[in-house]
C-alpha cells in the first residue's frame, strides 16, 4: 500500500470503529475506538492461530510495521495534537497554576523516570541506564481521552488547568529526558559520550530552545494575523505554524513538542484575544477542535493495531504486570511530592492527588518512543511493557477516572 491508500484505510476504519462504539458500546469516543480496534486485532490473531493457512496475521503485521507508527506520531501528529491542546488552555489560568505545573513537569517527570527505571531494572535485570530510558518514555501522560470525561464531573477550574497544563509540558520535558537518556544508553557510532555538563547543555538547548522558538514563531504569526481579516487564511496560518514550526524545531535540534505547546498557548491566548475577529476566533476554535478529535481517533485506532508489532512472551507479560504497578507508583510520586511541597503555601482542589494519579493516562507518545529505540536484546521487553501499560491506563483508568473524580473531586457545594 502507498501512503494515500494507508491513510484512506485508517480514516475509514476510524469512522467505522467509532460508529460501532457509538451504536453499541457507548464508551468515550477515543477509548471506544481503541477497544474496538484491539478487539478486532486480537480476533484476527486468534483466527490465525486456529487457521494458520489464512496467514491474515502476517499480512496485517507487515502492513502495521510498514506504517511506522513512531514516525507518524513523533514527526507528524504530535505537533498538531499538542498545538491543539495548548490552544484551548488560557495563559491566565495557567499562570495561576504555574508552580504546580512546573514542578510536576520537571521534578515529577524526574521522580517518575527514576522510580520506574530503578524498579524495572531490579525486576528484570535490565541494565540501569536502559531501564531509565524505559522510565523516561513511560512518564509522559496523555490525558486527551480523559479531559472531556473529567469536565463532565464538574471539577474545579484549577484542577482542570493543572491536568491540562501538566500533561502538555510533561510531554515535552519527558521527550527531552528520553532523548538524553537514549543518547547515553545507545550512543551513535562516532559520537563521544556526554558528561554532566554536556547533558545539562543538551537539556537546556532542547527545552529552552523549543520554548524560545515557539514564542518567536507565535509572536510573528500573531503580528501577521493582526493585519489580516480573513478567517480561512488565518486558519491556514495557524496550521502552517503548527506544521512548519514543528519541523523547523526538529531541524534546529530543539524540542519540537515544547515549541508546539508554547506557540499554541500564545495563539490561543494573545492571538485569539488581540489578533482575530469574533468570526475568525470561532472558525479557528472549531477547526482545531475537529483536528484534535480526528487525530485522536486515528491515534487510538493505530494504538489498537500496534498489538501486531508487539512480541508477547510469558516472562514479558509477567514483567509488564509488575510494570503497571511501578508506573502507578511513579505517577503517585510525580503528583504527590509537588502537591505536598506546595500545600503549605497554597490551597488545592479536593482529591487532587488521587484524581491526577489515576487520571495520568499513558498514550501514543510512549508507544512511539518505545518503537523508535534502536534494536537490542531489551527492546522487545520494553515494547511489550509499554504497550501493556498504555492499554491498561487508557481502558481501565480511562473508564473509571470519572467515577473517582465525582466521588472525591467535587467541591462541597456541588455534592
Residue pairs with C-beta under 8 A, 6 or more apart in sequence:
1 9
1 63
1 66
6 63
6 67
10 298
10 301
10 302
11 298
13 37
13 301
14 33
14 294
14 297
14 298
14 301
17 32
17 33
17 36
17 37
17 40
17 301
18 29
18 32
18 33
18 297
20 32
20 36
21 27
21 29
21 32
21 33
21 35
21 36
22 29
22 32
25 32
25 35
25 36
26 32
27 35
27 399
28 145
28 148
28 149
28 398
28 399
29 293
29 296
29 297
30 144
30 145
30 296
30 297
30 299
30 300
31 145
31 300
31 394
31 395
31 398
31 399
33 297
33 300
33 301
33 304
34 300
34 301
34 303
34 304
34 391
34 394
34 395
35 304
35 395
36 304
37 300
37 301
37 303
37 304
37 305
38 304
38 307
38 391
40 304
41 60
41 304
41 305
41 307
41 308
42 307
44 56
44 57
44 60
45 57
45 307
45 308
47 54
47 56
48 54
48 55
48 56
48 57
48 58
49 57
57 308
60 305
60 308
61 308
61 309
64 305
64 306
64 308
64 309
65 308
65 309
67 302
69 302
69 306
69 309
69 364
69 367
69 368
69 371
70 368
70 369
70 371
70 372
72 302
72 368
73 299
73 302
73 364
73 365
73 367
73 368
74 365
74 368
74 369
74 372
75 250
77 295
77 298
77 299
77 364
78 171
78 246
78 256
78 257
78 260
78 365
78 368
79 242
79 243
79 245
79 246
79 247
79 256
79 257
79 259
79 260
80 242
80 243
80 246
80 260
80 291
80 295
81 144
81 292
81 295
81 296
81 299
82 168
82 171
82 172
82 257
82 260
82 261
82 264
83 238
83 241
83 242
83 246
83 260
83 261
83 263
83 264
83 288
84 242
84 264
84 288
84 289
84 291
84 292
84 295
85 144
85 164
85 167
85 168
85 261
85 264
85 292
86 168
86 260
86 261
86 262
86 263
86 264
86 265
86 268
87 238
87 264
87 265
87 267
87 268
87 284
87 285
87 288
88 164
88 268
88 285
88 288
88 289
89 161
89 164
89 165
89 168
89 264
89 265
89 268
90 268
90 269
91 265
91 266
91 268
91 269
91 270
92 269
93 157
93 158
93 161
94 101
94 161
94 165
94 265
96 158
96 161
97 158
97 161
97 162
97 165
99 342
99 346
100 162
100 166
100 338
100 339
100 342
101 161
101 162
101 165
101 166
101 169
102 169
103 337
103 338
103 341
103 342
104 162
104 166
104 170
104 334
104 335
104 338
104 356
105 166
105 169
105 170
105 172
105 173
106 173
107 334
107 337
107 338
108 166
108 170
108 333
108 334
108 335
108 337
108 338
109 136
109 139
109 140
109 170
109 173
109 174
109 177
109 334
110 177
111 330
111 333
111 334
111 337
112 135
112 138
112 139
112 330
112 331
112 333
112 334
113 132
113 135
113 136
113 139
113 174
113 177
113 181
113 330
114 132
114 135
115 135
115 326
115 329
115 330
115 333
116 131
116 134
116 135
116 138
116 139
116 323
116 326
116 327
116 330
117 128
117 131
117 132
117 133
117 134
117 135
117 136
118 128
118 131
118 132
118 135
119 322
119 326
119 329
119 330
120 126
120 131
120 134
120 135
120 319
120 323
120 326
120 385
121 127
121 128
121 130
121 131
121 132
123 319
123 322
123 323
123 326
124 131
124 319
124 381
126 134
126 378
126 381
127 185
127 378
129 181
129 184
129 185
130 185
130 376
130 378
130 382
132 181
132 185
133 178
133 181
133 182
133 185
133 186
133 373
133 382
134 370
134 382
134 385
134 386
135 330
136 174
136 177
136 178
136 181
136 182
137 174
137 178
137 365
137 366
137 369
137 370
137 382
137 386
138 323
138 327
138 330
138 362
138 366
138 385
138 386
138 389
139 170
139 174
139 177
139 330
139 334
140 167
140 170
140 171
140 174
140 175
140 362
140 363
140 365
140 366
141 166
141 167
141 170
141 171
141 331
141 360
141 361
141 362
141 363
142 167
142 171
142 361
142 362
142 363
142 364
142 365
142 366
143 150
143 163
143 164
143 167
143 359
143 360
143 361
144 292
144 296
144 363
145 296
145 300
145 361
145 363
145 394
145 398
146 359
146 361
146 397
146 398
146 401
146 402
147 160
147 163
147 164
149 398
149 401
149 402
149 405
150 160
150 163
150 355
150 359
150 401
150 402
150 405
151 160
152 402
153 402
153 405
153 406
153 409
153 410
154 410
154 414
155 349
155 355
155 405
155 409
155 410
156 349
156 350
156 409
156 411
158 348
158 349
159 349
159 352
159 355
159 356
159 409
162 352
162 356
163 355
163 356
163 359
166 356
167 360
168 261
169 258
169 261
171 257
171 261
171 365
172 207
172 210
172 255
172 257
172 258
172 261
173 207
173 258
174 365
175 255
175 257
175 365
175 369
176 203
176 206
176 207
176 255
176 258
177 203
178 369
179 202
179 206
180 194
180 199
180 202
180 203
180 206
182 373
183 191
183 194
183 202
184 193
184 194
184 199
186 373
186 374
186 376
187 193
194 202
205 253
205 254
206 253
206 254
206 255
206 258
207 255
207 258
209 249
209 252
209 253
209 254
209 255
210 249
210 254
210 255
210 256
210 257
210 258
210 259
210 262
211 255
211 258
211 259
211 262
212 254
213 245
213 248
213 249
213 252
213 254
213 259
213 262
214 245
214 249
214 258
214 259
214 260
214 261
214 262
214 263
214 264
214 266
215 262
215 263
215 266
217 241
217 245
217 248
217 259
217 263
218 241
218 262
218 263
218 264
218 265
218 266
218 267
218 270
218 271
219 266
221 237
221 238
221 240
221 241
221 263
221 267
221 271
222 266
222 267
222 270
222 271
222 274
222 275
223 275
224 237
225 234
225 237
225 271
225 275
225 276
226 274
226 275
228 234
228 237
229 277
229 280
230 280
231 277
231 279
231 280
231 283
231 284
232 283
234 276
234 280
234 283
234 284
235 280
235 283
235 284
235 287
238 267
238 284
238 287
238 288
241 263
241 267
242 260
242 263
242 264
245 259
245 260
245 263
246 256
246 259
246 260
247 256
248 259
249 255
249 256
249 259
249 260
250 256
267 275
272 281
272 284
272 285
276 284
299 363
299 364
300 364
300 394
302 364
303 363
303 364
303 367
303 390
303 391
303 394
306 367
306 371
306 387
307 387
309 371
309 383
310 383
310 384
310 387
311 380
311 383
311 384
312 384
313 380
313 384
316 380
316 381
316 384
316 385
317 384
317 388
319 381
319 384
319 385
320 384
320 385
320 387
320 388
320 389
321 388
323 385
323 388
323 389
324 388
324 389
324 392
327 362
327 389
327 393
328 357
331 357
331 360
332 353
332 357
334 360
335 352
335 353
335 356
335 357
335 360
336 353
336 357
339 348
339 352
339 353
342 348
349 409
349 411
350 408
350 409
350 410
350 411
350 412
351 404
351 405
351 407
351 408
351 409
352 409
354 404
354 408
355 401
355 404
355 405
355 408
355 409
358 397
358 400
358 401
358 404
359 397
359 401
359 404
359 405
360 393
360 397
361 393
361 394
361 397
361 398
361 401
362 386
362 389
362 390
362 393
362 394
363 390
363 393
363 394
364 390
366 386
366 389
366 390
367 383
367 386
367 387
367 390
369 386
370 379
370 382
370 383
370 386
370 387
371 383
373 379
373 382
373 383
